[in-house]
Amino acid sequence: MLPRAKRGVYLEEKVSCEIGESPSMMWKRSIVQARAGQTRATAASSLALGLIVFVALSGAAHAADLVIEIPGWGAAGAAGAHYRLDYRPPQGSPAPNFTVPARASTINFQGLPGTQYHFMLYYSNDTFADLLTWNQTIITAPEPPSNLTVTLGRNKQATILWAPPAHGDYTGFRFKVIPLSERAEGGARNVSLEGAGNWSHVLRDLSPGATYQLHAFTLLRDKESAAYASFNFTTKPNTPGKFIVWFRNETTLLVLWQPPYPPGAYTHYKVSIEPRDARDSELYVEKEGEPPGPAQAAFKGLVPGRAYNISVQTVSDAQLSAPTTAQYRTVPLRPRNVSVDPRERSESAFRVTWLPPAEQSEFEKYQVSVAP
């Protein structure tokens, strides 16, 4: 597999050989062999011409290469012997009616991608002219789709978005979805779409938190683009289970939560607290065990008596699950200097006085209780 562009486009080897021995081209894509369909009685033995055509996607943008190899044969040395290559549509290089000496071994043609060409090769010498020795219709491989991207949805869904190739024709597209995560359910899947005008498709029943690689090919009848556009994406993981405060005091909240069910694919938990008063207000906790068990995280350095919103999310690659949230409050500081003034004490009543906490603490009211 060879890189074709800076991002997201690759060349894929596609070799189909129909002759007994391998041709010399090392980067061929498909091979078509044709033999002369016409001979003349005066040259029946010498015009049994075999032609090998290599169809390749060139390194240059928006072009497809055809290499026509002409095996040597006895009439190559005849006076004035040459070949003339004509083709339709007349877009390509060299231009139509290009001639080469009969001793030439190849004709290199650069045409448009995704185009149906009809080629005609004529042989001439001083004895006769324009003998049609080979003709064939060849469809060049189309370009891959462009602007490939994936948007994530809910319920194990993702939407593929793309644009058709800017050059050449096409009749449809093929997408290969390859799971890269061990927990992804099922193997690779192929999706073929025909027609034009709707450049989106919804993938369903994906595994939560799994990473996939998407390959996008362009189709033109029985031809498929030799290159493909590529896009990696990760689905949203499942939401963690419920959580509780396992321990609390004036400045600390220790929370404990359950893993998601079903677990799906994920590697970490993200635990955050608002307001962000803690020494570390955002914590990442690794998943442990398989299947995973409960996990915990502690927030320290909090304000006594303050209400905090805590959320827990699972993390897979760069994707976060929907959060599990709850609100908990730290323990407020107690009052100071609680006292009873003896001068204001009677047989049925007494007065209690106190001071508020010496340090910062949030509270709504005081609770006073009397025990015998």
Secondary structure, DSSP 8 states (H G I E B T S, - for coil): -EE-SSSSEEE-------SSS--S-SS--EEEEEE-S---GGGTTTT--EEEEEEEE-SSTT-EEEEEE----GGGGSTT-EEEEEEES--EES-SSEEEETT--EEEEEE-TT-EEEEEEEEE-SS---EEEEEEEEE------EEEEEEE-SSS-EEEEEE--SSS--SEEEEEEEE-STT--S--EEEEEESSS--EEEE-S--TT-EEEEEEEEEETTEE-SEEEEEEEE--------EEEEEE-SS-EEEEE---SS--S-SEEEEEEES--SSSSEEEEE--TTTT--EEEEE-S--TT-EEEEEEEEEETTEE---EEEEEE------EEEEE-GGG--SS---EEEE--SS----S--------
